[in-house]
Amino acid sequence: MAVRTRTTLGAVLVVALALLAGAAALVLVVRGSLHDAAETTAEHRADDLAAQVAASGPPAASVAEQGDDDADDPDDPDDVVWQVLDPSGAVVSASQPLAGPLPAGDDDVVDLPGADHPYVVVNEEAEHGGTTYVVVAAVSLEDVDETTAALLTPLLVGLPVLLLVVGATTWLVVSRALGPVERIRREVEQITGTRLDRRVPEPPSRDEIGRLARTMNGMLGRLQDAARRQEEFVADASHELRSPLASLRQVAEVAQAHPGALDEGELATTVHEETVRMQALVDQLLVLTRAGAGREGAVRVDVDVDDLVLAEARRAARAGVAADTTAVGPGRVQGDPVALGQVVRNLVDNALRHAASRIALGVAEDGRHVVVTVDDDGPGIPAADRERVFERFVRLDDARARDAGGSGLGLAIVRALVAAHGGVVTAEDAPLGGARLVVRLPS
């Protein structure tokens, strides 16, 4: 069932229940008020008759003696009737002949023979000449029934009409409110993977639908940006793989066209170097893919980060670059030792690639974090590029351009693995004059 239909039915149902409750309360209040008025009339009549009986005894004549031609008909009681009963219950005086004595109960509603409507009955006692009489007065509830019927007629006609108006109004209002949603749905239906530049129409209102449209456009913008970055990633990866493949193809074509022209050792060396380069690139792409899928860093054990950093310092020393480790202190985190080792190695490799002569490593505990710093004395990273440098295959200016030893994925892998451990990585100026890469990991 459509939202518009459900909303309309819900609104009509709620209004119907409210109107029915209000109408019932109105009828009950009006009927109760009229009933009380009839009862009061009967009480006043009984009081007057009781006073008359106490003063001079039961009236000797009935209303029939006052000229009412219909008063003698016991099957056609008047709107107000009364009787005076002696102690034995016999009628000694009455407003008109009735088929029998009136009930002696107080505030009772009774039916009289020949009457079309019930009567409310009250009684009073009166003493005269040593005899106690009971004065019974009854008032017809015909006016109560007629007024109630007159009130019900417009209610029975007006309530359905009012419900129709409420339903139609709700339908129109909801249709107007959901119009932008339908336009958004039609536009989203037209958006495909190759048409992510399209946007849904944003209504000028600041309500929920307007916020929904703006949120969807923001999501579409992020999807478009992700698709663009994916296309760039595929293009860059293809470019990186093309170079070693081209070298291998060239060597193979030369060897095929000129057998013996290439030394076997040289041929083996070239093939080995290019295949190693391709394998390294593929391995890095796999690391990025697993990190993006949340499969890297899933292991959680105690890892001494300072041990990882000192191991990389020794490797740098073997490469002929001095690594200052005076700032390396104890630091333990919960994480994947292999993934964290990859983080430290990539940071040190980046520093070694761009350092002029030395690097500096540091580990320190900062509250609830362990901070790892890797400095170099190279050209540094411009402030405008300090976020972009962690993206895949990003090329900066010539001063920090990738040389033959880099694939352009090292820092992207660092960011992905650090994020998988709940940390962050940033780039700053180093005291040595080059770049400082800072990793913050939860301790």
C-alpha positions as CSV (number, residue, x, y, z in Angstrom):
1,M,0.0,0.0,0.0
2,A,1.4,3.4,-1.0
3,V,2.5,5.9,1.7
4,R,-0.1,8.3,0.5
5,T,-2.9,5.8,0.9
6,R,-1.7,4.7,4.3
7,T,-1.4,8.3,5.5
8,T,-4.9,9.2,4.2
9,L,-6.5,6.1,5.8
10,G,-4.7,6.7,9.1
11,A,-5.7,10.4,9.2
12,V,-9.4,9.5,8.4
13,L,-9.4,6.8,11.0
14,V,-8.0,9.1,13.7
15,V,-10.4,11.9,12.9
16,A,-13.3,9.4,12.7
17,L,-12.6,8.1,16.1
18,A,-12.2,11.6,17.5
19,L,-15.5,12.8,15.9
20,L,-17.4,9.7,17.0
21,A,-16.2,10.2,20.5
22,G,-17.1,13.9,20.4
23,A,-20.5,13.2,18.9
24,A,-21.3,10.5,21.5
25,A,-20.2,12.8,24.3
26,L,-22.3,15.6,22.9
27,V,-25.4,13.4,22.6
28,L,-25.0,12.1,26.1
29,V,-24.5,15.5,27.6
30,V,-27.5,17.0,25.8
31,R,-29.7,14.0,26.7
32,G,-28.6,14.0,30.3
33,S,-29.2,17.7,30.6
34,L,-32.8,17.4,29.2
35,H,-33.4,14.3,31.4
36,D,-32.4,16.3,34.4
37,A,-34.7,19.1,33.4
38,A,-37.6,16.7,33.1
39,E,-36.8,15.2,36.5
40,T,-36.7,18.7,38.0
41,T,-40.1,19.5,36.5
42,A,-41.5,16.3,38.1
43,E,-40.0,17.1,41.4
44,H,-41.4,20.6,41.4
45,R,-44.9,19.3,40.5
46,A,-44.6,16.6,43.3
47,D,-43.5,19.3,45.8
48,D,-46.5,21.6,44.9
49,L,-49.0,18.7,45.2
50,A,-47.5,17.5,48.5
51,A,-47.8,21.0,49.9
52,Q,-51.4,21.2,48.7
53,V,-52.2,17.8,50.2
54,A,-50.7,18.7,53.5
55,A,-52.7,21.9,53.6
56,S,-56.1,20.8,52.4
57,G,-56.0,17.1,51.6
58,P,-56.0,15.4,48.3
59,P,-57.4,17.5,45.4
60,A,-61.1,16.6,44.9
61,A,-61.1,17.1,41.1
62,S,-58.9,15.9,38.3
63,V,-57.7,17.9,35.3
64,A,-60.6,16.5,33.3
65,E,-62.9,18.7,35.3
66,Q,-60.9,21.7,34.0
67,G,-62.0,21.2,30.4
68,D,-59.4,18.8,29.0
69,D,-61.4,16.6,26.7
70,D,-58.6,14.0,26.3
71,A,-57.8,13.8,30.0
72,D,-60.3,11.0,30.6
73,D,-58.6,8.7,28.0
74,P,-56.4,6.3,30.1
75,D,-54.5,5.3,26.9
76,D,-53.4,8.8,26.1
77,P,-51.5,10.2,29.1
78,D,-50.5,13.9,29.2
79,D,-46.9,15.1,29.2
80,V,-47.3,15.7,33.0
81,V,-49.4,13.3,35.1
82,W,-49.8,12.8,38.8
83,Q,-51.6,10.7,41.4
84,V,-52.2,10.8,45.1
85,L,-52.1,7.4,46.8
86,D,-53.4,6.5,50.2
87,P,-51.5,4.2,52.6
88,S,-53.1,1.2,50.9
89,G,-51.7,2.3,47.5
90,A,-55.2,3.2,46.1
91,V,-55.5,6.2,43.9
92,V,-57.5,8.9,45.7
93,S,-56.8,11.7,43.2
94,A,-55.2,12.0,39.8
95,S,-54.5,14.4,37.0
96,Q,-56.3,12.0,34.7
97,P,-57.5,8.4,34.8
98,L,-54.7,5.9,34.1
99,A,-54.7,2.2,33.6
100,G,-53.2,1.7,37.1
101,P,-51.3,3.5,39.8
102,L,-48.0,5.1,39.0
103,P,-44.9,3.4,40.4
104,A,-44.0,4.7,43.8
105,G,-40.2,4.6,43.1
106,D,-38.2,7.8,43.0
107,D,-36.3,9.0,39.9
108,D,-37.4,5.9,37.9
109,V,-38.0,5.8,34.2
110,V,-41.2,3.9,33.4
111,D,-43.4,3.2,30.4
112,L,-47.1,4.1,30.7
113,P,-49.8,2.3,28.8
114,G,-50.6,4.1,25.6
115,A,-47.6,6.5,25.8
116,D,-45.1,6.6,23.0
117,H,-42.3,7.7,25.2
118,P,-41.1,6.8,28.7
119,Y,-41.7,9.0,31.8
120,V,-39.5,10.0,34.7
121,V,-41.3,9.5,38.0
122,V,-40.7,11.1,41.4
123,N,-42.7,10.9,44.7
124,E,-43.2,12.9,47.8
125,E,-45.0,12.0,51.1
126,A,-47.6,14.4,52.6
127,E,-49.5,14.0,55.8
128,H,-53.0,15.3,56.3
129,G,-55.6,14.5,59.0
130,G,-53.4,11.8,60.4
131,T,-53.1,10.0,57.1
132,T,-49.9,9.8,55.1
133,Y,-50.3,10.1,51.4
134,V,-47.8,9.5,48.6
135,V,-47.8,12.1,45.8
136,V,-46.4,10.6,42.5
137,A,-45.6,12.9,39.6
138,A,-44.4,11.8,36.1
139,V,-43.1,13.9,33.3
140,S,-42.8,12.6,29.7
141,L,-39.4,12.3,28.1
142,E,-40.8,12.9,24.7
143,D,-38.9,16.2,24.3
144,V,-35.7,14.4,25.3
145,D,-36.1,11.8,22.6
146,E,-37.1,14.3,20.0
147,T,-34.2,16.6,20.7
148,T,-31.8,13.7,20.7
149,A,-33.2,12.5,17.3
150,A,-32.9,16.1,16.0
151,L,-29.3,16.2,17.1
152,L,-28.4,12.8,15.6
153,T,-29.6,13.6,12.1
154,P,-27.1,16.4,11.3
155,L,-24.4,14.4,13.0
156,L,-25.1,11.3,10.9
157,V,-25.0,13.4,7.8
158,G,-22.2,15.8,8.7
159,L,-19.7,13.3,10.0
160,P,-19.3,11.3,6.8
161,V,-19.1,14.6,4.8
162,L,-16.4,15.9,7.2
163,L,-14.5,12.6,6.9
164,L,-14.6,12.9,3.1
165,V,-13.2,16.4,3.3
166,V,-10.5,15.3,5.7
167,G,-9.6,12.4,3.5
168,A,-9.4,14.5,0.3
169,T,-7.4,17.2,2.1
170,T,-5.0,14.7,3.5
171,W,-4.6,13.0,0.1
172,L,-3.8,16.3,-1.6
173,V,-1.4,17.5,1.1
174,V,0.5,14.2,1.1
175,S,0.6,14.1,-2.7
176,R,2.0,17.6,-2.7
177,A,4.5,16.7,0.0
178,L,5.6,13.5,-1.8
179,G,5.9,15.1,-5.2
180,P,9.6,15.9,-4.7
181,V,10.2,12.4,-3.5
182,E,8.7,11.0,-6.7
183,R,10.9,13.4,-8.8
184,I,13.9,12.2,-6.8
185,R,13.0,8.6,-7.4
186,R,12.6,9.1,-11.2
187,E,16.0,10.9,-11.3
188,V,17.8,8.2,-9.3
189,E,16.3,5.6,-11.6
190,Q,18.1,7.3,-14.5
191,I,21.4,7.4,-12.7
192,T,23.8,4.6,-13.8
193,G,27.4,3.8,-13.2
194,T,28.4,5.8,-16.3
195,R,26.2,8.8,-15.4
196,L,27.2,9.6,-11.9
197,D,27.4,13.3,-12.8
198,R,23.6,13.6,-12.5
199,R,22.0,15.0,-9.4
200,V,18.5,14.7,-7.9
201,P,16.4,17.9,-7.8
202,E,16.7,19.8,-4.5
203,P,13.5,21.4,-3.3
204,P,13.9,24.9,-1.9
205,S,12.4,23.9,1.4
206,R,14.5,23.1,4.4
207,D,12.4,20.2,5.5
208,E,13.2,16.5,5.7
209,I,12.7,16.0,1.9
210,G,15.1,18.9,1.2
211,R,17.7,17.4,3.5
212,L,17.2,13.9,1.9
213,A,17.8,15.4,-1.6
214,R,20.9,17.2,-0.4
215,T,22.2,14.0,1.4
216,M,21.6,12.0,-1.8
217,N,23.4,14.5,-3.9
218,G,26.3,14.4,-1.4
219,M,26.3,10.6,-1.7
220,L,26.2,10.8,-5.5
221,G,29.1,13.2,-5.4
222,R,31.1,10.8,-3.2
223,L,30.3,7.9,-5.5
224,Q,31.3,10.0,-8.5
225,D,34.6,10.9,-6.7
226,A,35.2,7.2,-5.8
227,A,34.5,6.1,-9.4
228,R,36.9,8.7,-10.7
229,R,39.6,7.7,-8.2
230,Q,39.0,4.0,-9.1
231,E,39.4,4.8,-12.8
232,E,42.5,6.8,-12.1
233,F,43.8,3.9,-9.9
234,V,43.2,1.4,-12.7
235,A,44.8,3.6,-15.2
236,D,47.9,4.3,-13.0
237,A,48.2,0.6,-12.1
238,S,48.0,-0.3,-15.8
239,H,50.7,2.3,-16.5
240,E,52.9,0.9,-13.8
241,L,52.5,-2.6,-15.0
242,R,53.1,-1.6,-18.6
243,S,56.6,-0.5,-18.0
244,P,58.1,-3.8,-16.7
245,L,55.9,-5.7,-19.2
246,A,57.3,-3.6,-22.0
247,S,60.8,-4.3,-20.9
248,L,60.2,-8.0,-20.8
249,R,58.6,-7.9,-24.2
250,Q,61.5,-5.9,-25.6
251,V,64.1,-8.3,-24.2
252,A,62.1,-11.3,-25.5
253,E,61.8,-9.7,-29.0
254,V,65.5,-9.0,-29.2
255,A,66.4,-12.5,-28.0
256,Q,63.9,-14.0,-30.5
257,A,65.1,-11.8,-33.5
258,H,68.8,-12.1,-32.7
259,P,69.6,-15.3,-30.9
260,G,72.8,-15.0,-29.0
261,A,72.8,-11.2,-29.2
262,L,72.0,-11.0,-25.5
263,D,74.2,-12.5,-22.8
264,E,72.2,-15.1,-20.9
265,G,73.2,-13.6,-17.6
266,E,72.1,-10.1,-18.7
267,L,68.8,-11.6,-20.0
268,A,68.2,-13.4,-16.7
269,T,69.0,-10.3,-14.7
270,T,66.6,-8.2,-16.7
271,V,63.8,-10.7,-16.5
272,H,64.3,-11.2,-12.8
273,E,64.4,-7.4,-12.0
274,E,61.2,-6.7,-14.0
275,T,59.3,-9.7,-12.6
276,V,60.3,-8.7,-9.1
277,R,59.1,-5.1,-9.8
278,M,55.8,-6.5,-11.1
279,Q,55.4,-8.8,-8.1
280,A,56.1,-6.0,-5.7
281,L,53.5,-3.8,-7.4
282,V,50.9,-6.6,-7.4
283,D,51.6,-7.4,-3.7
284,Q,51.1,-3.7,-2.8
285,L,47.9,-3.6,-4.7
286,L,46.7,-6.7,-2.9
287,V,47.6,-5.1,0.5
288,L,45.6,-2.0,-0.4
289,T,42.6,-4.2,-1.5
290,R,42.7,-6.2,1.7
291,A,43.0,-3.1,3.8
292,G,40.1,-1.5,2.1
293,A,38.0,-4.7,2.7
294,G,39.0,-4.7,6.4
295,R,41.0,-7.9,6.1
296,E,44.3,-6.3,7.1
297,G,44.9,-5.6,10.7
298,A,42.3,-8.1,11.8
299,V,44.8,-9.8,14.2
300,R,45.0,-8.2,17.6
301,V,48.1,-9.0,19.8
302,D,50.5,-7.0,21.8
303,V,53.0,-5.3,19.5
304,D,56.1,-3.5,20.7
305,V,56.4,-0.7,18.1
306,D,59.8,0.3,19.3
307,D,61.2,-3.1,18.4
308,L,59.8,-2.7,14.8
309,V,61.3,0.8,14.5
310,L,64.8,-0.3,15.8
311,A,64.8,-3.2,13.4
312,E,64.2,-0.8,10.5
313,A,66.9,1.5,11.8
314,R,69.4,-1.4,11.6
315,R,68.3,-2.1,8.1
316,A,68.8,1.6,7.2
317,A,72.3,1.4,8.6
318,R,73.1,-1.6,6.4
319,A,71.9,0.5,3.5
320,G,74.5,3.2,4.4
321,V,72.1,5.8,5.8
322,A,72.6,7.0,9.4
323,A,69.4,6.5,11.4
324,D,69.1,8.5,14.7
325,T,67.1,6.5,17.2
326,T,67.7,8.6,20.3
327,A,64.0,9.5,20.4
328,V,62.8,5.9,20.3
329,G,61.1,5.0,23.6
330,P,58.9,2.1,24.6
331,G,55.5,1.9,22.9
332,R,53.1,-1.0,22.9
333,V,49.8,-1.3,21.0
334,Q,47.2,-3.9,20.1
335,G,47.4,-4.8,16.5
336,D,48.7,-7.0,13.7
337,P,52.5,-7.3,13.9
338,V,52.9,-8.0,10.2
339,A,50.7,-5.0,9.1
340,L,52.4,-2.7,11.6
341,G,55.8,-3.9,10.4
342,Q,54.7,-3.0,6.9
343,V,53.7,0.5,8.1
344,V,57.1,1.1,9.7
345,R,59.0,-0.3,6.7
346,N,57.1,1.8,4.2
347,L,57.7,4.9,6.2
348,V,61.5,4.2,6.5
349,D,61.7,3.3,2.8
350,N,60.1,6.6,1.9
351,A,62.5,8.5,4.2
352,L,65.5,6.6,2.7
353,R,64.4,7.3,-0.8
354,H,64.3,11.1,-0.2
355,A,66.9,11.6,2.5
356,A,70.1,13.5,1.6
357,S,72.2,11.8,4.2
358,R,70.3,10.8,7.4
359,I,67.0,10.0,8.9
360,A,65.6,10.1,12.5
361,L,63.1,7.7,14.0
362,G,61.1,8.2,17.2
363,V,58.5,6.4,19.3
364,A,56.7,7.9,22.3
365,E,53.6,7.4,24.3
366,D,51.2,10.3,24.2
367,G,48.3,9.7,26.6
368,R,46.2,7.0,25.0
369,H,48.3,6.9,21.8
370,V,51.6,5.7,20.7
371,V,53.3,8.2,18.3
372,V,55.8,7.1,15.7
373,T,57.8,9.7,13.8
374,V,60.0,9.2,10.8
375,D,62.1,12.3,9.7
376,D,64.4,12.8,6.7
377,D,66.7,15.7,5.6
378,G,65.4,15.7,2.1
379,P,63.4,18.4,0.2
380,G,60.3,18.0,2.4
381,I,56.6,18.0,1.3
382,P,54.8,21.2,0.5
383,A,51.9,22.0,2.8
384,A,49.4,21.8,-0.1
385,D,50.4,18.2,-0.8
386,R,50.6,16.8,2.7
387,E,47.2,15.2,2.4
388,R,47.4,14.2,-1.2
389,V,50.7,12.5,-0.7
390,F,48.9,9.6,0.9
391,E,46.8,8.9,-2.1
392,R,47.5,6.1,-4.6
393,F,50.0,6.9,-7.4
394,V,50.2,10.6,-6.5
395,R,53.2,12.3,-8.2
396,L,54.6,15.4,-6.5
397,D,57.1,17.8,-8.1
398,D,60.5,16.6,-9.3
399,A,62.1,17.1,-5.9
400,R,60.1,14.2,-4.4
401,A,59.2,12.4,-7.6
402,R,59.2,8.6,-7.5
403,D,62.5,7.1,-8.5
404,A,63.0,3.7,-9.9
405,G,62.7,2.1,-6.4
406,G,59.2,3.3,-5.7
407,S,55.8,2.3,-6.9
408,G,53.8,5.3,-5.6
409,L,51.8,3.1,-3.3
410,G,53.9,3.0,-0.1
411,L,52.3,5.9,1.7
412,A,48.8,4.9,0.5
413,I,49.4,1.5,2.1
414,V,50.6,3.2,5.3
415,R,47.3,5.2,5.5
416,A,45.1,2.2,4.8
417,L,46.9,0.0,7.4
418,V,47.0,2.7,10.1
419,A,43.3,3.4,9.5
420,A,42.6,-0.3,9.9
421,H,44.2,-0.1,13.4
422,G,42.1,3.0,14.3
423,G,45.0,5.4,13.9
424,V,45.9,8.4,11.7
425,V,49.0,9.4,9.7
426,T,50.0,12.9,8.8
427,A,52.9,14.8,7.2
428,E,54.7,17.7,8.8
429,D,58.0,19.6,8.5
430,A,60.9,17.8,10.1
431,P,63.5,19.4,12.4
432,L,66.1,18.0,9.9
433,G,64.7,20.2,7.2
434,G,62.8,17.6,5.2
435,A,59.6,15.7,5.8
436,R,58.2,14.2,9.0
437,L,55.6,11.5,8.8
438,V,53.7,11.0,12.0
439,V,51.6,7.9,12.9
440,R,49.3,7.9,15.9
441,L,48.0,4.5,17.1
442,P,45.7,3.8,20.0
443,S,47.7,2.2,22.8
